[in-house]
Amino acid sequence: MLEGSRKINGKDLPNLIIGHIGSDHARIWVRGSMESPVAFLSYRTEDGSDAGEATLLLEERHGYTGVIELRPLAPATGYICEASFGQSLDEEAGRRDAPRYNTGRFRTAPPEGADADLCFIFGSCNLHSLGIVSSPDPAYRRIGQLVEEKKADFMIHCGDQIYYDVPIPAVLPTIEGYRSKYLDAWGDSEPTARLLTMLPHYMILDDHEIFDDFSNDKEITVGSIDYIKAISIKAYREFQHIHNPQVYGNDALYYNFSFGRYRFFVMDTRTERYKLPPGNQMIGEPQLNRFFEWLESYREDVKFVVSSGPFVGEARSSTDKWSSPSFRPQRERIIDFIAENNIPNIVFLTGDRHNAYYATMRITGAGQHEIVVHELMSSPINQLSKRSLYHYHQRLESVTAGGVPYVAEIDVDTYYSTHSNVMTVQASGKTLQFDIYRTKKEGPPRRTGTIDLI
């Protein structure tokens, strides 16, 4: 099959992803083909009271992918959208291609600051490139069930949505190679293609969207860092980032969004990373400053921070986490900022480490006031589990270079490292209920807990 072509009745999906939803707009991702480069997106409210259609000419240079932004929409309202594809902008409806899973549903967010409850699902690490032994079908079928059972508002993907480097390539990569990995991960799995149309999806990359343990100063043997980063990020933008909120301009991959009174900041902890001194950092200064501004802007609200790697939990013998020697100084700058400004109600959402847990970091703030930073981890969605990667059996007491004491601790009763999993979070006011579910087997949650914020 030629690059850019599309099978209408068969595999090689997806063609529709529900992306970011605001209170008055929605970002809908579409993918056409060489034969059908024009996307038509019709939409209507669930009760049929409002309807419309938008069109978009898709370009070969972007893999025939694009985003149609629908606006204005009504807040807290259910919509149905349907994608079809044609050869020209004036093609009649009866002649357009209508692939499978071309119909999506979403509910717009409540007005910003509204007193509305929230339910979302999150996870990371989707292995897909080793044949039937790593098929994501069971996992995404189960996630689809949880979406319906929980009436989830959206899903957050915390990194490693693809594994470009599994199996490890021995040749210089190409943009077509990266694109093919997305089609392998999402297209060859019909439950995945279906899930992408069932509710909004927010995504951020980690290393496997580029290659294992990526940093900007990593030594490699094939090609150059700049070349591989450029083509992998191009594919990432085509398939993931373009349907995220575009908050900080075209260059930044980090972003923020709100759902009523709940605030989210999604960090890019991978593409700005340097391990070696003197420039070692997890995120760049502009991102760090915008994160600090966001924390101050919503200081009393419940704030979820998405980081592809753990911030609170301290991994043993790991070199690429926030607690690692290369990145601990920047981690402590964030801890100092939280302490100095007495910022409460922070909950990190993370993945990567192939287990799940609830953890806390108790920071001694100004005037000996204690601030608790919370962390929820869920991974892998579809991968091998790993055990004993953390100091989960002890309290780790530390002091930042700025003199701020803090204690990190993983709740051993919530630690889960036996099977692939995903987490649901239900928020009502400042009470959070979290449940860890197996993704390849039905049944009740394997771990559960409640967080009461202040």
N, C-alpha and C positions, 0 to 999 in steps of 0.2 A: 504494500500500500504506500502511495506517495506521501511524503511529509505534507501535512496540511489537509489531507483528504479526510473524509468522515464516513463511517458506516452508519446508515440510518437505522437499519434493522440488524443489529448485531452488537459487537463490542465496540471498543474505542469511543467510550463516553469520557467525560461528561460534556454536556452542552449548556448546563444551567447551574449556577450556584447563587443562593441567596446570601448576599453579603451584609454589610452594615445597614442597620435600620435606625433612623432617627425618629423624632416625633412627627416630622413633616416630610420625610423623604426616605428613599431606600436605594441601595446600590446593588444592582443585579448583574452578575457576571454571565457572559454568554461566549460561546465558542462556535464559530462556523467552520468553513472549509474552503478549499480552492474552488470547488464547484458551486458553493453556496456562501458567498462572502458577506451577504447582507443579513443582519439579524432584525427580526420583527418581534417586539415584545408587547403583547396585549395584557392589560391588567384591569381588574375590577374589584370592588369591595365584595366581601363574602355575601352580602345581601343584594348585590347587583345594583346598588344605588348610584355608584359612580364608576366610570369606565374610561379607558383611553388606550392609545397605542403609541409606542415610540419605535424608532428605527435607528440602526447604527451600521455604517459601512466598516467592515472589519478588514484589517490589513495583513498581508502575508508576513511583513517584517515583525509583526507581533504574534505570529502563530495563529492568526485569525481569532484572537481573544480580545475582549473589550468589556467595558462596563457601561450599562445604561442606568442613569440616575433618574428615578421617578420622583417628581415633585410638582406641585404641592400635594401632599397626602394628609389625611386626617389623623390626629394622634390616637393611640390606643385602639386602632381599628384593624380588623382582619382583612387581608387582601389575597387574591389569587392572581398569579401571573403565568403567562404561557408564551414560550419562545418557539419561533419557527424561523426558517432560513430560506433565502432565495438568491437568485442571480443578480437582481437589480432592485433599486429602491422602489420601483413602481410595479413590482411583480404582484399579480393577483393572489389573494389568499388561497384559492383553491390549487395553486401550482407550487406552493411553498413546501419545503421539507419539514416534517414534524418528527424529530427523533424521540426515542423513549426517554422518560424522565425529563420531559420538557415543561412540565407544569409544576410550579412552586407555590408555597404558601408562606405567609409571614404576617406578623402583627406589628404594627408600628409601635415605637416606644411611647410611654406616657410623656406628658410635658416635663421639661427639665425641672427637677426639684419636687415633682409630684409624689404624694404619699402612696406609692404603689408597691406591692410585694413583687418579688423577683425569684425566678428559678432558672439556673443555667447548669450546663454540663461542661466539664473540661477534662482534658487528657492530652497525652503526647505520645510520640514514638509509634509509628505505623510501619512495620516491616512488611514488605510486599514483593520482594524480588527473588524468592527462593522456591518458587513453584507452590505446589499444593500444601507443603508443610508450613508455609507462612501466609496462606490465603487470609486476607482481612475480612472475608465475607461473614464468618460467624460473629466477629467483633462488631462490625457495623450494623449487622442485623439486630444484635442485642441493643446497641445504642439507639437505633430507631425505635425499638420497643420502649426504651426508657423515655425518649422524647414524648411519646404518646401517653405513657403512664403518668409522667410528671407534669405534662403540659409545659415543657421547657420553653423559655423565651428565646434562648440562643445557645450556641456552643462555642467554646474557646479552645483552639488548637494551640498548644504551648510549644510546639517545635517538633522537628523530625517528622513532618508530614510525609516526606519521601526519604528513601535511603539511596541517594545517588551512588554511593560507594559500596553497595552490597549487591552482587559480589564485587570485589575491589577491581576497578578498571585498571588496565595496564597500558592504556593508550591515551593520547591527548584528547580531552573531552571536547564535545561540540554542543552548540545550543540545541541541536536536534536530539542529542543524547539526554540532556536534562529534561527537555519536553517529554521525551518518551517515558521517563520515569514517572512523571505525573499521570500520564495515561495508563501506565502499569499500575500505579497505586490507586487511582480513582476510576479509570475507565474500565479496566478489566474486572472490577468488583461492582456488580450491580447493586448490592446493598449500600455501598459507599456512594454511588451515583444518586441513588434514591435519597439517602440521608442529606446530601448537599442541597436538595430541593425542599426539605421538610421544615427548615427553620433557618434563621440567620447564622452565619459562621464568621468568627473573628479568628485571624491566624497570625502567627509570627514564626519566623524561621529559627532553627538552631543549626548545629554544624552539618548534619547529614544532607541538608539542602545544598551544601557546597561540597564538603568532604569531612571526614572524621577529624574532630579536634581542631577545626579551623581557627587560625588567628592570622592577622595581617603580617606577622613576622615569622610564620612557620616555614621551615625549610621543606621543600618538596623536590621530587626527582623528575617529574614529568610536567613540562610547561612552566608557566610562571604564575605566581600568586595573583598578580593583577589580571591576567587573562582569565584564569579560572573563576576568579571572583566576579568579573564583569559578566561572563556568560551565564553563570549560575544565578546571579542576582537578576539578570534580565528574565530568565525563566521564572524565578520566584515572583517577580513583579507581575508577569503575565498571568500566572495561575493563582497567586495568593494575594499579593499586596494590593492590587488595584481594586479589590472589592472591600478592603478595609477603609476606615475613615482616613481622609487625606488632610490631616490637621496642620502639619508643620512644613508644608511645601513638598515639592516633587522629590527632593533628595532623601529626606528622612524616612526611615522604615518604622520608627516608633510612632505611637499615636495615642490619643485618649478619646474616650467617649463617655456618655452618661446614659443611664436608664433610670428615669425618674430621679429619685434622691440618691441613687447609687452611682459611684464614680469609678472609672477604670483608666489605668495608665498601663499601656502595653510597651514594655521595654524591648529595644533591639540590643541584646547582650552579645551578639555574635559578630556583626560586620564591622564594628568599631573597636574590636578587641585587639590588644597587643599584650603579649606575655612578658617580653623582655624589658628590663629597665634601660633607660630611665623613663620611657614612655608607657610603661605597663598600665593598662586600664581595661575595665570591662566595658564601659561606655564612654563616649566622648564628652567633653566639657559642655557643648551646647545641649546635648540630651540631659546631662546631669542637672544643669541649671533649669531647664524646662521642667524636669521632674520636681525639683525643689519648689519652683513657682506653683506647680500643680498641687503639691502637698499643702502649701500655705493657703491656696485659694479655696480648698475644700477641707480645711483642717478639722472641722467637727463632723463632717459627713463620713459615712462608711466608704473606705477607699480600698479598692482591689488593685494590686500591682502584679502584672503578669511578667514573670521572668523565666526564660527557658531553662535556667539552672537554679538550684536552691539558693536562697539568700540566708535563711535562718538555720536550716539543717546543715550540720558540718560533716562532710564526707571524709572518710579515712582515705589516705594515700591518693588523693585526687588533685590534679593540677589545673583543672579548668572550671572550678566553682568559685562562688563569691568568697568562700572561706579559705581558698588556696593562697599561698604566699604571694603570688603575683597580683591578686585582686583584693586581698584583705585590706590594704590601705584605703582603697576607694570605698569598700564596704564600711569601713570605720568612719569615713567622711559622712556617709549617709546616716549612720548611727548617731554621730555627733550632731548632725543637723536636726534629727528627730528629737534628741535630748534637749538641745538648746532652745527649741521652739515648742517643746511639749506638745507634739502632734500625736493625737490618739487615733484609734480606729483604722489601723493599717493591716490589711490581710494580703500576703503574698500568695499567688497562685503559680505553681511550678510543676515541672516534670523532669524528664531526661534520665533519672536514676533507676528506672525500672522497678519502682516500688511506690507505695502510697503511705501517707502519714498526716498527722496534725502535729505541729511544733510551735513553740513559743520562744520569743526572745524578750527577756525582761531587762529594760534599760533604766538606769537611774538618771532621771532628768534633773533639771534645775530645781534647787530647793529640796533635793532628795525625793522628788516625786517619781513614782514608778510608772513607766510607760510599757505596755505589752504590745509587741509586734507579733502577729499571728502568721502562720504559713500552712497552706494546704498543698500537698503534692499528690498527683495522680499520674502514674505511668507504669507500664506501657499499655497503650491500647491494643497492640498486637505485636508482641515481641517476647523474648525470653526474660523471665524474672531474675532478679539478682538479690542475694541475701547479704546481710551484715556489711553493708557499705557505709554505715553511719555509726557515730557514737550515740546510738539510740538508747543506751542503758545507763547514761550518766548525764549530770548537769555540767556544762562546760562554762566555767567562769573566766571572763576576760576583761581587759581594760583597753580602751582605744588609746591611740597615741595622744589624743586630746584629753585623756584622763576620765573618760566616761565608762563606768562599769556596766557590763551586760552579761547576762546568763542565757545561753541557748540550751534548749532541751526538747527532745522529741518524745511525744506521749507514746510510750511503749504499747499501750492498749489499743492504739489506732494503727500501729505499724503493720503493713501488709505487703508481703513480698513473695507470695506463693503463685499468683496467676496474673495474667493480663487483666487490667482493670480500668475503670473510668469513675469519676466522682460527680455526684450531683450536689448542688448547693442551693438551698432554699433560704431566702432572706426575707424577714418580716421585721420592720423597724431595725433595731440593732441586735437582733437575734439571728444567728446563722445555724442552720441544720445541715450537716454534711453526711453523705452516705457513699461508701465505696462499694461498687458492684463489680463482679467478674464480668468480662466482656464476652467470654466464650461459653457461658453457661447461665441459664436462667436461675432465678432464685432471689432470696432476700439479700440485703446488703451484707457484705463480709465484715465491715467495720462501720461504725456510725458515731456521731458526736454532735455536741452543741457548743457554740461559741457565743457568749454574751459580751457584747461590746459596751462601751460607756456612752 
